[in-house]
Amino acid sequence: MRAKIKDMTTGSPLPLIVSFALPLMVGNIFQQLYTVVDTMVVGKALGVDALAALGATDWLYWMWLGMIQGVTQGFGILMAREFGAKQFESLRSVMGSSVTLSALSAVLFLILGQVAAEPILNLLNTPPEIMGGSLLYLRIMFLGIPIVMAYNLLATILRSLGDGQTPLYAMIVAAISNIVLDLLFVLVLHWGIAGAAIATLIAQGISSIYCLLKIRKIEFLTINKSHFALKPAMAGRLLSLGSPMAAQNAIIAVGGMIITAVVNGYGVAFIGGFTAANKLYGVLEIAATSYGYAMITYVGQNLGAAKIERIRTGMKWGITVALATSALISSVMLVFGKTIVGAFISGTPEEAAAALKVGVTYLSIMSICLPALYILHVTRSAVQGMGNTVLPMVSGIAEFVMRTGGVLLLPAIMGENGIFIAEVLAWFGADLILVPSYFVMLKRISRA
């Protein structure tokens, strides 16, 4: 089966956006499935302490993952623009340079991760009883950074060409592999948290190979050694797009780590419940990230084709469908949240009840405010697709200020609930930057 390339510069915007986003949603569901299975297997088989150890690594690992995704997504903006303009030789140069820069970045991120893991866990007040498990998990995951970088770059190349289906198939294969390996490594071989980490990396490796095989079948993407050479102008252009997006995700993650430091002071049961709800965070934003990827590609391709009015129309439809989707997901989580959170938690009756209460409260607050998160993803991606990755980085700073300010101040006023409110305040803070930014950028490209 060949890659499903899609030209988004012609045709009705709504079907194009939805048909691009739907496979990504399904792919994200499978990605979240193996994340959820990781958590369930660890929580049920190894107990609340192991679940808490996994949770203590969430934001720290996401910081590195966010930088990887930011770098590769930034490169994808230029790829989408060149594809929309039908400049295939330039597209090949962008792709080759992106591979070289991604490889260099992977080595840098791997080294930084191994050096920073233990000091940052200590800085986050990680409880001694879970420190060993948290550090082991991070060491293994950071060793797999080149694998994670490869998958994200390859998936970005495909998405920039309008192909949302191949990453879906890759994620289905990865999810099935991860679930099988989770059960084998944790339940049969008793490798503990290390087994969960190894299973995840092997699954990512399989999905990377799948995407690479599909890309090799796209004739106009055939590249040679000269395309991998780093020319200063091209490298500067790519880094000017990727670096702010990486910085944006890093800033957001630092805010998340400050929350982790605060959460770690509330005990293992609270950490376990918070972790369970946080794993569902990914489920809540499955459609949001998918619409975001769709908007980056849609806007980037149409900007390359100089079809500005199509960008305006596509944005209206993107916001409409995103808000409708967020309302549906919120309803499901508010009705079934307690049952879902309970699937992650085990331990003594007292521990389990305390963790469940924390998880359900956090999930409910996020669900009620979910439309703000969907507006965030769609508008941020549209601004990025128009070639501005600095304003979204500023929105990341706004998220940081709201998240950290909330988590440090609100618990004194409203107790534990203040920690949960801090997260949704971050979404609203970003929206205050992103919505005006979209209109500013639209006016700017209309005059160009």
Phi, psi and chi 1 to 4 in degrees:
 res  aa     phi    psi   chi1   chi2   chi3   chi4
   1 MET       -  128.7 -174.6  179.3  -63.8      -
   2 ARG   -85.0  162.4  -69.5 -174.8  175.8  -85.5
   3 ALA   -63.3  143.7      -      -      -      -
   4 LYS   -96.2   81.8  -57.2  -68.7 -175.7 -179.8
   5 ILE   -72.0  140.2  -64.3  169.8      -      -
   6 LYS  -134.3  121.5 -176.2  176.4  -64.5 -177.0
   7 ASP   -84.2  114.2 -175.1  -13.0      -      -
   8 MET   -98.3   15.5  -57.4 -177.9   78.6      -
   9 THR   -92.6   -3.7   62.2      -      -      -
  10 THR  -136.0  154.7   58.7      -      -      -
  11 GLY    97.5  169.8      -      -      -      -
  12 SER   -67.8  128.6  179.0      -      -      -
  13 PRO   -59.9  -44.2  -25.3   34.8      -      -
  14 LEU   -60.3  -50.9  179.2   59.2      -      -
  15 PRO   -60.8  -35.6  -23.1   33.6      -      -
  16 LEU   -64.2  -46.9  -76.5  169.3      -      -
  17 ILE   -64.7  -46.6  -67.8  168.5      -      -
  18 VAL   -68.0  -42.6  172.6      -      -      -
  19 SER   -68.1  -28.1   64.3      -      -      -
  20 PHE   -74.8  -42.1 -178.0   90.4      -      -
  21 ALA   -74.3  -34.1      -      -      -      -
  22 LEU   -58.7  -48.6  -81.4  175.7      -      -
  23 PRO   -60.6  -35.5  -21.8   33.0      -      -
  24 LEU   -66.3  -36.6  -65.2  178.7      -      -
  25 MET   -62.0  -47.0  -75.7 -177.7 -146.2      -
  26 VAL   -62.2  -41.6  178.5      -      -      -
  27 GLY   -61.8  -40.8      -      -      -      -
  28 ASN   -66.6  -33.3  -76.8  -21.7      -      -
  29 ILE   -62.1  -43.5  -72.3  171.0      -      -
  30 PHE   -67.7  -36.8  -83.2   92.6      -      -
  31 GLN   -63.6  -45.1 -175.8  174.1   32.2      -
  32 GLN   -66.2  -31.6  -69.1  -56.2  -41.4      -
  33 LEU   -59.8  -45.1  176.0   62.9      -      -
  34 TYR   -77.9  -22.6   75.0   66.3      -      -
  35 THR   -68.2  -43.7  -60.5      -      -      -
  36 VAL   -64.3  -42.1  165.7      -      -      -
  37 VAL   -63.3  -41.8  168.8      -      -      -
  38 ASP   -50.3  -51.1  -93.2   -9.9      -      -
  39 THR   -67.1  -42.9  -51.6      -      -      -
  40 MET   -64.0  -45.5  -76.4 -176.5  172.5      -
  41 VAL   -62.7  -45.7  169.8      -      -      -
  42 VAL   -65.2  -46.3  169.3      -      -      -
  43 GLY   -65.7  -43.0      -      -      -      -
  44 LYS   -79.7  -38.5  -70.6  -66.7 -173.1 -179.2
  45 ALA   -85.0  -32.7      -      -      -      -
  46 LEU  -112.8  -11.8  -55.5  176.3      -      -
  47 GLY    97.6  177.9      -      -      -      -
  48 VAL   -63.1  -37.1  171.9      -      -      -
  49 ASP   -60.5  -44.6  -82.1   10.5      -      -
  50 ALA   -66.6  -39.2      -      -      -      -
  51 LEU   -62.4  -41.9 -178.4   61.5      -      -
  52 ALA   -64.8  -38.1      -      -      -      -
  53 ALA   -61.7  -40.0      -      -      -      -
  54 LEU   -65.7  -44.5 -152.3   61.3      -      -
  55 GLY   -64.1  -32.8      -      -      -      -
  56 ALA   -65.2  -18.3      -      -      -      -
  57 THR   -95.1   -8.9   69.9      -      -      -
  58 ASP   -51.3  -60.2  -87.0   -8.4      -      -
  59 TRP   -71.9  -32.5  -83.4  107.9      -      -
  60 LEU   -65.7  -45.8  179.6   51.0      -      -
  61 TYR   -68.3  -38.9  180.0   67.3      -      -
  62 TRP   -61.4  -29.7 -168.2   90.0      -      -
  63 MET   -59.7  -47.2 -178.3  177.5 -174.8      -
  64 TRP   -68.5  -43.0  -97.1 -106.4      -      -
  65 LEU   -62.4  -40.8  179.1   60.4      -      -
  66 GLY   -63.0  -38.8      -      -      -      -
  67 MET   -66.3  -39.5  -70.4 -169.9  -69.1      -
  68 ILE   -62.0  -48.4  -70.1  168.9      -      -
  69 GLN   -64.9  -38.2  -69.2  175.8  -21.2      -
  70 GLY   -63.0  -45.8      -      -      -      -
  71 VAL   -59.7  -50.2  166.7      -      -      -
  72 THR   -69.4  -38.0   55.2      -      -      -
  73 GLN   -65.5  -36.5  -73.6  172.6   20.5      -
  74 GLY   -61.3  -43.0      -      -      -      -
  75 PHE   -61.8  -37.4  -62.5  165.3      -      -
  76 GLY   -64.8  -28.7      -      -      -      -
  77 ILE   -59.4  -45.7  -67.7  169.9      -      -
  78 LEU   -69.3  -36.8 -167.4   51.6      -      -
  79 MET   -61.1  -46.1  -66.3  179.9 -155.8      -
  80 ALA   -61.8  -39.4      -      -      -      -
  81 ARG   -65.3  -44.7 -170.2 -179.9  -58.9  179.6
  82 GLU   -66.8  -36.1  -61.6  -61.9  -16.8      -
  83 PHE   -66.9  -42.5  177.2   70.9      -      -
  84 GLY   -61.9  -33.7      -      -      -      -
  85 ALA   -84.1   -4.3      -      -      -      -
  86 LYS    61.1   34.5  -56.3  -60.3 -177.0  -72.1
  87 GLN   -97.1   81.5  -61.4  -66.6  -37.0      -
  88 PHE   -73.6  -32.5  -64.1  124.4      -      -
  89 GLU   -67.7  -41.4  176.7   56.3   29.0      -
  90 SER   -65.3  -37.1 -179.6      -      -      -
  91 LEU   -60.4  -41.6  174.5   59.6      -      -
  92 ARG   -64.6  -38.6  -72.9 -171.8  -74.6  -90.8
  93 SER   -65.7  -41.4  -65.0      -      -      -
  94 VAL   -61.6  -43.5  172.3      -      -      -
  95 MET   -64.8  -47.3 -173.9  172.9  131.3      -
  96 GLY   -62.8  -43.3      -      -      -      -
  97 SER   -64.8  -35.7  -62.5      -      -      -
  98 SER   -64.6  -38.7  -62.8      -      -      -
  99 VAL   -61.9  -46.6  170.9      -      -      -
 100 THR   -63.2  -47.9  -57.4      -      -      -
 101 LEU   -64.2  -36.7  -72.9  172.2      -      -
 102 SER   -66.2  -40.1  -64.8      -      -      -
 103 ALA   -63.8  -44.2      -      -      -      -
 104 LEU   -64.3  -40.4  -65.4  172.1      -      -
 105 SER   -64.7  -38.5  -60.8      -      -      -
 106 ALA   -61.6  -42.2      -      -      -      -
 107 VAL   -63.6  -43.9  173.7      -      -      -
 108 LEU   -62.5  -46.5  175.9   62.9      -      -
 109 PHE   -65.1  -36.2  -70.1  155.4      -      -
 110 LEU   -62.7  -48.7 -171.1  158.1      -      -
 111 ILE   -62.8  -46.2  -65.5  169.9      -      -
 112 LEU   -62.2  -38.4  -71.7  175.4      -      -
 113 GLY   -63.8  -45.3      -      -      -      -
 114 GLN   -66.2  -37.2  -66.4  -64.6  -19.4      -
 115 VAL   -71.6  -38.9  170.5      -      -      -
 116 ALA   -88.8  -16.6      -      -      -      -
 117 ALA   -54.2  -57.8      -      -      -      -
 118 GLU   -68.1  -46.0 -172.6  169.6    4.9      -
 119 PRO   -58.3  -40.0  -24.5   34.0      -      -
 120 ILE   -70.9  -38.7  -65.7  179.7      -      -
 121 LEU   -60.6  -39.1  -76.2  175.2      -      -
 122 ASN   -65.7  -40.9  -75.5  -38.4      -      -
 123 LEU   -63.8  -29.8 -168.4   63.0      -      -
 124 LEU   -84.7    8.9  -64.9  177.1      -      -
 125 ASN    60.5   37.5  -61.3  -39.0      -      -
 126 THR   -61.9  125.6  -54.7      -      -      -
 127 PRO   -57.8  142.3  -25.7   35.1      -      -
 128 PRO   -57.3  -34.2  -23.7   32.5      -      -
 129 GLU   -70.3  -15.7   59.8  -93.4   34.9      -
 130 ILE  -117.4   -0.4   63.9  174.2      -      -
 131 MET   -60.2  -44.2 -178.9   67.8  172.0      -
 132 GLY   -61.4  -46.1      -      -      -      -
 133 GLY   -65.4  -41.3      -      -      -      -
 134 SER   -62.6  -44.7  -63.4      -      -      -
 135 LEU   -67.2  -41.3 -174.9   57.6      -      -
 136 LEU   -60.6  -45.4  175.7   62.3      -      -
 137 TYR   -59.9  -45.8 -176.3   81.5      -      -
 138 LEU   -65.6  -41.8  -80.2  177.3      -      -
 139 ARG   -55.8  -46.0  -66.8  -80.5 -170.6 -142.9
 140 ILE   -68.4  -44.9  -64.3  170.8      -      -
 141 MET   -64.3  -37.7  -66.4  -58.5  -68.8      -
 142 PHE   -69.0  -31.7  -75.5  152.0      -      -
 143 LEU   -62.5  -26.8  -77.9  174.2      -      -
 144 GLY   -90.5   11.3      -      -      -      -
 145 ILE   -56.5  -42.0  -79.5  175.9      -      -
 146 PRO   -58.0  -35.0  -27.7   36.6      -      -
 147 ILE   -66.6  -45.3  -62.3  172.1      -      -
 148 VAL   -64.9  -40.8  177.5      -      -      -
 149 MET   -61.8  -43.7  178.3   69.9   80.6      -
 150 ALA   -60.1  -47.7      -      -      -      -
 151 TYR   -61.8  -46.0  168.7   73.3      -      -
 152 ASN   -64.7  -38.3  -81.8  -83.1      -      -
 153 LEU   -67.6  -46.3  177.2   62.3      -      -
 154 LEU   -63.3  -41.6  -65.2  168.0      -      -
 155 ALA   -66.1  -36.2      -      -      -      -
 156 THR   -65.0  -41.7  -66.7      -      -      -
 157 ILE   -57.2  -47.5  -68.5  170.3      -      -
 158 LEU   -64.9  -43.5  -69.5  163.2      -      -
 159 ARG   -66.1  -34.5  -75.1 -167.4  -65.7  -98.1
 160 SER   -64.1  -22.9   70.3      -      -      -
 161 LEU   -93.0    7.6  -53.5 -178.6      -      -
 162 GLY    84.9   11.1      -      -      -      -
 163 ASP   -95.4  102.7 -180.0    6.4      -      -
 164 GLY   -97.6   -8.4      -      -      -      -
 165 GLN   -82.6  -42.0  -68.7 -170.4   22.8      -
 166 THR   -62.1  -44.5  -59.9      -      -      -
 167 PRO   -58.9  -30.8  -28.0   37.5      -      -
 168 LEU   -62.7  -51.3  161.4   63.2      -      -
 169 TYR   -61.8  -38.4  -59.4  138.3      -      -
 170 ALA   -62.0  -40.6      -      -      -      -
 171 MET   -71.8  -33.8 -161.0   49.4   63.2      -
 172 ILE   -62.3  -46.3  -68.5  173.6      -      -
 173 VAL   -61.1  -43.0  171.9      -      -      -
 174 ALA   -65.3  -41.7      -      -      -      -
 175 ALA   -63.3  -45.3      -      -      -      -
 176 ILE   -62.8  -43.5  -65.9  171.1      -      -
 177 SER   -61.9  -43.4  -57.8      -      -      -
 178 ASN   -66.0  -41.4 -172.0   77.6      -      -
 179 ILE   -63.0  -46.6  -68.8  169.6      -      -
 180 VAL   -61.6  -45.0  171.9      -      -      -
 181 LEU   -69.7  -35.2  -67.7  172.5      -      -
 182 ASP   -56.2  -51.6 -103.4  -22.4      -      -
 183 LEU   -62.8  -39.0  -63.6  173.2      -      -
 184 LEU   -68.5  -51.4  173.4   63.2      -      -
 185 PHE   -72.5  -37.1  -66.2  163.4      -      -
 186 VAL   -90.1  -48.5  178.1      -      -      -
 187 LEU   -86.2  -33.7  -63.2 -177.4      -      -
 188 VAL   -94.7  -52.1  178.1      -      -      -
 189 LEU   -87.0  -11.8  -60.8  179.4      -      -
 190 HIS    59.2   45.0  -56.4  -68.3      -      -
 191 TRP   -84.9   -3.0  -70.8   -1.4      -      -
 192 GLY    65.1 -144.3      -      -      -      -
 193 ILE   -61.4  -34.4  -72.7  178.2      -      -
 194 ALA   -59.6  -38.9      -      -      -      -
 195 GLY   -62.1  -40.1      -      -      -      -
 196 ALA   -64.0  -40.8      -      -      -      -
 197 ALA   -66.2  -45.2      -      -      -      -
 198 ILE   -63.2  -41.0  -66.1  168.3      -      -
 199 ALA   -60.2  -42.5      -      -      -      -
 200 THR   -62.9  -43.5  -61.7      -      -      -
 201 LEU   -69.0  -39.3  -67.4  177.6      -      -
 202 ILE   -62.5  -42.1  -67.6  174.6      -      -
 203 ALA   -62.6  -40.7      -      -      -      -
 204 GLN   -63.3  -39.2  -76.3  -92.2   -1.4      -
 205 GLY   -61.9  -41.2      -      -      -      -
 206 ILE   -63.5  -43.1  -67.7  170.8      -      -
 207 SER   -66.3  -33.9   62.2      -      -      -
 208 SER   -63.6  -45.5  -59.8      -      -      -
 209 ILE   -62.2  -40.8  -66.6  169.6      -      -
 210 TYR   -60.7  -47.2 -175.4   89.8      -      -
 211 CYS   -63.7  -40.3  -70.7      -      -      -
 212 LEU   -61.8  -42.7  177.8   60.8      -      -
 213 LEU   -61.5  -37.0  -67.5  174.8      -      -
 214 LYS   -71.1  -40.4  -62.8  -58.1  177.6 -178.0
 215 ILE   -63.7  -37.0  -71.6  172.8      -      -
 216 ARG   -63.7  -17.4  -73.0  171.8   62.6   88.3
 217 LYS   -89.3   -5.8  -66.4 -179.6 -179.9  179.5
 218 ILE   -88.7  109.5  -56.4  173.2      -      -
 219 GLU   -60.9  -42.3  -67.4 -177.9    4.1      -
 220 PHE   -75.7   -1.2   63.8   79.7      -      -
 221 LEU  -101.4    8.3  -71.6 -174.3      -      -
 222 THR   -65.6  119.2  -58.9      -      -      -
 223 ILE  -118.8  158.4   57.7  179.3      -      -
 224 ASN  -120.9 -177.2   53.7   48.3      -      -
 225 LYS   -59.6  -33.4  -69.9 -178.4  179.3  179.8
 226 SER   -63.9  -28.9   65.7      -      -      -
 227 HIS   -70.7  -21.7  -67.9  120.9      -      -
 228 PHE   -82.6  -13.1  -67.5  105.3      -      -
 229 ALA   -66.9  136.2      -      -      -      -
 230 LEU   -88.0  106.9  -85.7 -175.3      -      -
 231 LYS   -90.7  135.7  -61.1 -176.6  175.1   88.4
 232 PRO   -52.2  -42.6  -27.0   35.2      -      -
 233 ALA   -65.1  -46.3      -      -      -      -
 234 MET   -67.3  -43.9  178.0   65.0   74.6      -
 235 ALA   -61.3  -41.9      -      -      -      -
 236 GLY   -63.5  -40.0      -      -      -      -
 237 ARG   -63.5  -46.1 -138.6  174.4  146.4 -167.8
 238 LEU   -66.0  -44.2  -72.9  167.8      -      -
 239 LEU   -68.0  -29.8  -70.0  173.1      -      -
 240 SER   -67.5  -23.9   70.7      -      -      -
 241 LEU   -90.2  -44.0  -68.4  168.5      -      -
 242 GLY   -77.9  -37.1      -      -      -      -
 243 SER   -63.8  -46.1  -63.4      -      -      -
 244 PRO   -61.8  -34.4  -24.5   35.3      -      -
 245 MET   -69.5  -38.1  -67.1  179.5   71.6      -
 246 ALA   -65.3  -42.9      -      -      -      -
 247 ALA   -63.6  -40.5      -      -      -      -
 248 GLN   -57.2  -48.6  164.1 -160.3  -48.1      -
 249 ASN   -66.7  -35.5  -72.0  -18.8      -      -
 250 ALA   -65.4  -41.6      -      -      -      -
 251 ILE   -62.5  -44.6  -68.1  165.5      -      -
 252 ILE   -60.6  -41.5  -67.7  170.1      -      -
 253 ALA   -66.3  -36.2      -      -      -      -
 254 VAL   -60.9  -41.4  170.0      -      -      -
 255 GLY   -60.6  -40.6      -      -      -      -
 256 GLY   -64.1  -36.6      -      -      -      -
 257 MET   -69.6  -32.3  -74.8 -170.7  -75.7      -
 258 ILE   -65.0  -38.8  -68.0  173.2      -      -
 259 ILE   -61.1  -42.7  -72.4 -177.2      -      -
 260 THR   -59.2  -42.1  -61.1      -      -      -
 261 ALA   -61.7  -39.9      -      -      -      -
 262 VAL   -68.4  -45.5  173.8      -      -      -
 263 VAL   -60.6  -38.7  167.5      -      -      -
 264 ASN   -62.6  -16.9  -75.3  -14.8      -      -
 265 GLY   -85.0   -2.1      -      -      -      -
 266 TYR  -100.9    2.3  -78.8   80.4      -      -
 267 GLY    97.7  164.9      -      -      -      -
 268 VAL   -64.7  -40.6  171.4      -      -      -
 269 ALA   -62.5  -43.1      -      -      -      -
 270 PHE   -64.2  -43.3 -172.5   90.9      -      -
 271 ILE   -60.6  -41.9  -61.8  171.7      -      -
 272 GLY   -62.4  -45.9      -      -      -      -
 273 GLY   -65.8  -41.0      -      -      -      -
 274 PHE   -62.9  -41.0 -170.6   84.7      -      -
 275 THR   -63.5  -43.4  -61.9      -      -      -
 276 ALA   -58.8  -46.1      -      -      -      -
 277 ALA   -66.8  -37.8      -      -      -      -
 278 ASN   -63.7  -34.5 -112.5   -5.4      -      -
 279 LYS   -64.5  -30.7  -68.4  -60.0  178.4 -176.8
 280 LEU   -79.6  -14.2  -68.6  169.3      -      -
 281 TYR   -53.0  -43.6 -168.4  141.3      -      -
 282 GLY   -61.5  -36.1      -      -      -      -
 283 VAL   -67.9  -40.8  175.9      -      -      -
 284 LEU   -59.8  -37.8  -68.8  175.0      -      -
 285 GLU  -102.4   14.3   66.8  173.6   -4.8      -
 286 ILE   -53.0  -53.3  -81.0  174.1      -      -
 287 ALA   -69.8  -34.3      -      -      -      -
 288 ALA   -60.8  -47.9      -      -      -      -
 289 THR   -65.6  -34.4   56.4      -      -      -
 290 SER   -67.0  -45.2  -59.4      -      -      -
 291 TYR   -62.8  -34.9  -69.6  135.4      -      -
 292 GLY   -61.8  -48.3      -      -      -      -
 293 TYR   -59.7  -40.0  -76.4  129.8      -      -
 294 ALA   -62.6  -41.5      -      -      -      -
 295 MET   -71.0  -36.7  -68.2  -52.4  -62.1      -
 296 ILE   -59.6  -47.3  -75.0 -179.8      -      -
 297 THR   -68.2  -46.5  -60.0      -      -      -
 298 TYR   -60.0  -50.3  177.3   88.1      -      -
 299 VAL   -66.8  -43.2  172.0      -      -      -
 300 GLY   -61.4  -45.8      -      -      -      -
 301 GLN   -64.1  -43.0  -73.2 -168.7   15.3      -
 302 ASN   -72.7  -29.5  -79.2  -76.0      -      -
 303 LEU   -66.5  -41.4 -177.6   60.4      -      -
 304 GLY   -61.5  -35.0      -      -      -      -
 305 ALA   -86.9    2.4      -      -      -      -
 306 ALA    60.3   38.8      -      -      -      -
 307 LYS  -110.0   79.5  -64.2 -175.0  176.2 -178.0
 308 ILE   -71.1  -39.1  -51.4  -54.8      -      -
 309 GLU   -62.3  -32.6 -172.0   57.2   35.1      -
 310 ARG   -66.4  -31.7  -80.4 -178.2   60.7   81.9
 311 ILE   -63.9  -45.3  -65.1  175.2      -      -
 312 ARG   -62.0  -45.3 -178.1 -179.9  -73.9  106.8
 313 THR   -66.0  -42.9  -56.1      -      -      -
 314 GLY   -63.3  -35.8      -      -      -      -
 315 MET   -65.0  -41.0 -177.4   62.0  173.4      -
 316 LYS   -60.3  -44.7  -69.3  176.9 -178.1  176.8
 317 TRP   -70.0  -36.0  -78.1  114.7      -      -
 318 GLY   -62.5  -44.8      -      -      -      -
 319 ILE   -64.1  -42.2  -72.6  -71.6      -      -
 320 THR   -61.7  -49.6  -59.9      -      -      -
 321 VAL   -70.7  -31.2   71.5      -      -      -
 322 ALA   -66.1  -43.3      -      -      -      -
 323 LEU   -66.2  -39.8  -70.7  176.3      -      -
 324 ALA   -62.9  -40.9      -      -      -      -
 325 THR   -66.6  -40.8  -55.1      -      -      -
 326 SER   -63.8  -37.0   68.2      -      -      -
 327 ALA   -64.4  -39.9      -      -      -      -
 328 LEU   -65.5  -47.5  175.7   61.4      -      -
 329 ILE   -64.3  -41.1  -65.8  173.2      -      -
 330 SER   -57.6  -44.2  -65.6      -      -      -
 331 SER   -61.3  -44.2  -59.4      -      -      -
 332 VAL   -62.3  -45.5  171.5      -      -      -
 333 MET   -67.3  -36.3  -71.9  -61.4  173.7      -
 334 LEU   -69.1  -31.0  -70.9  170.9      -      -
 335 VAL   -81.8  -42.9  172.9      -      -      -
 336 PHE  -110.3    8.0  -60.5  105.2      -      -
 337 GLY   -56.9  -43.3      -      -      -      -
 338 LYS   -62.0  -42.8 -174.2  173.4 -177.3  178.9
 339 THR   -64.8  -42.0  -58.3      -      -      -
 340 ILE   -66.5  -47.7  -62.2  170.2      -      -
 341 VAL   -61.9  -38.7  172.0      -      -      -
 342 GLY   -60.7  -24.4      -      -      -      -
 343 ALA   -69.1  -16.0      -      -      -      -
 344 PHE   -93.3  -11.8  -67.5   86.8      -      -
 345 ILE  -115.0  135.9  -64.9  169.4      -      -
 346 SER  -141.9  177.1   66.4      -      -      -
 347 GLY   129.6 -167.0      -      -      -      -
 348 THR   -64.9  155.5   66.4      -      -      -
 349 PRO   -53.4  -39.4  -27.4   35.5      -      -
 350 GLU   -66.6  -45.4  -66.7   77.9   11.9      -
 351 GLU   -62.7  -47.1  -76.2 -179.9  -27.2      -
 352 ALA   -62.7  -42.5      -      -      -      -
 353 ALA   -64.7  -41.9      -      -      -      -
 354 ALA   -65.9  -43.2      -      -      -      -
 355 ALA   -65.8  -39.4      -      -      -      -
 356 LEU   -63.8  -41.6 -178.4   62.3      -      -
 357 LYS   -61.5  -43.9 -179.3 -178.3  177.7 -178.4
 358 VAL   -61.7  -48.9  169.8      -      -      -
 359 GLY   -62.2  -43.3      -      -      -      -
 360 VAL   -67.2  -41.4  170.8      -      -      -
 361 THR   -61.8  -46.8  -57.5      -      -      -
 362 TYR   -62.8  -44.9 -174.1   26.4      -      -
 363 LEU   -62.7  -39.8  179.3   62.0      -      -
 364 SER   -64.8  -43.2  -61.9      -      -      -
 365 ILE   -63.6  -44.6  -69.4  171.2      -      -
 366 MET   -63.5  -39.3  -72.8 -165.6  -66.4      -
 367 SER   -64.8  -42.4  -62.4      -      -      -
 368 ILE   -62.0  -36.3  -69.7  168.6      -      -
 369 CYS   -96.6   11.3  -61.2      -      -      -
 370 LEU   -59.1  -36.1 -162.6   59.1      -      -
 371 PRO   -53.1  -34.7  -29.0   36.9      -      -
 372 ALA   -62.8  -36.7      -      -      -      -
 373 LEU   -67.8  -36.7 -179.3   63.1      -      -
 374 TYR   -71.4  -38.4  -84.5   62.4      -      -
 375 ILE   -61.7  -40.3  -69.1  171.9      -      -
 376 LEU   -56.6  -51.8 -174.5  160.4      -      -
 377 HIS   -65.1  -43.5  -83.6  -81.5      -      -
 378 VAL   -68.9  -46.8  171.6      -      -      -
 379 THR   -69.5  -39.4   53.3      -      -      -
 380 ARG   -61.4  -43.2 -177.8  171.2   65.2 -165.2
 381 SER   -67.6  -36.9  -62.1      -      -      -
 382 ALA   -64.1  -43.5      -      -      -      -
 383 VAL   -63.4  -42.3  172.8      -      -      -
 384 GLN   -63.4  -41.5  -70.6  168.1  -18.4      -
 385 GLY   -62.0  -27.8      -      -      -      -
 386 MET   -80.6    3.6  -74.5 -173.4  -87.2      -
 387 GLY    94.8    5.8      -      -      -      -
 388 ASN  -109.4  109.1 -170.7  -43.3      -      -
 389 THR  -105.7   -0.1   55.8      -      -      -
 390 VAL   -80.2  -45.4  174.6      -      -      -
 391 LEU   -60.9  -42.5  -73.1  172.4      -      -
 392 PRO   -60.4  -33.6  -29.9   38.5      -      -
 393 MET   -64.4  -39.0 -177.7 -178.3   69.9      -
 394 VAL   -61.9  -37.4  174.3      -      -      -
 395 SER   -64.8  -32.1   78.0      -      -      -
 396 GLY   -64.8  -36.3      -      -      -      -
 397 ILE   -65.7  -40.0  -64.5  172.7      -      -
 398 ALA   -62.5  -41.0      -      -      -      -
 399 GLU   -58.6  -45.1  -81.0 -166.8   64.1      -
 400 PHE   -59.6  -46.4  171.7   81.6      -      -
 401 VAL   -63.1  -46.2  170.9      -      -      -
 402 MET   -67.9  -42.6  -62.4  -64.4  -79.2      -
 403 ARG   -66.5  -49.9 -176.7  176.4  -76.6  117.2
 404 THR   -71.8  -40.7   55.6      -      -      -
 405 GLY   -60.2  -42.3      -      -      -      -
 406 GLY   -65.0  -45.4      -      -      -      -
 407 VAL   -71.5  -26.0   79.6      -      -      -
 408 LEU   -85.4  -26.9  -66.3  174.3      -      -
 409 LEU  -104.7  -40.4  -62.0  175.6      -      -
 410 LEU   -68.3  -36.0  -68.4  179.9      -      -
 411 PRO   -57.1  -29.5  -28.8   37.6      -      -
 412 ALA   -68.7  -23.4      -      -      -      -
 413 ILE   -96.4  -44.1  -58.9  170.3      -      -
 414 MET  -124.3   13.4   55.8  179.5   54.0      -
 415 GLY    73.2 -148.7      -      -      -      -
 416 GLU   -58.4  -33.1  -63.7  173.4   -7.6      -
 417 ASN   -59.8  -24.5  -72.9  -14.7      -      -
 418 GLY   -61.3  -32.1      -      -      -      -
 419 ILE   -65.3  -39.9  -63.4  173.7      -      -
 420 PHE   -72.1  -38.8  -48.7  141.4      -      -
 421 ILE   -64.4  -32.6  -64.3  -66.5      -      -
 422 ALA   -58.6  -37.2      -      -      -      -
 423 GLU   -63.8  -47.0  179.5   58.0   34.3      -
 424 VAL   -73.1  -27.7  -60.5      -      -      -
 425 LEU   -60.5  -35.4  -78.8  178.6      -      -
 426 ALA   -62.3  -38.9      -      -      -      -
 427 TRP   -62.3  -46.7  -55.4  -14.1      -      -
 428 PHE   -65.6  -36.6  -73.6  103.8      -      -
 429 GLY   -62.1  -42.0      -      -      -      -
 430 ALA   -65.9  -40.4      -      -      -      -
 431 ASP   -60.7  -35.3  -74.4  -18.6      -      -
 432 LEU   -62.7  -26.4  -71.9  174.4      -      -
 433 ILE   -89.1  -43.1  -58.7  -65.2      -      -
 434 LEU   -73.7  -40.1  -69.4  167.8      -      -
 435 VAL   -62.8  -50.2  173.2      -      -      -
 436 PRO   -62.3  -33.9  -21.2   33.1      -      -
 437 SER   -61.4  -38.6  -65.0      -      -      -
 438 TYR   -59.8  -46.6  164.0   72.7      -      -
 439 PHE   -68.7  -35.0  -70.8  105.7      -      -
 440 VAL   -63.5  -46.6  167.8      -      -      -
 441 MET   -66.7  -38.5  -74.9  -57.1  -58.0      -
 442 LEU   -62.7  -42.9 -172.8   63.5      -      -
 443 LYS   -63.8  -39.0 -175.5  178.5  -67.2 -173.2
 444 ARG   -66.6  -45.2 -175.6  176.8  -61.3  172.9
 445 ILE   -74.2  -23.2   63.9  173.0      -      -
 446 SER   -69.4  -30.6  -64.0      -      -      -
 447 ARG   -85.0  -17.1  -69.0  173.8  177.0  171.5
 448 ALA   -67.0      -      -      -      -      -
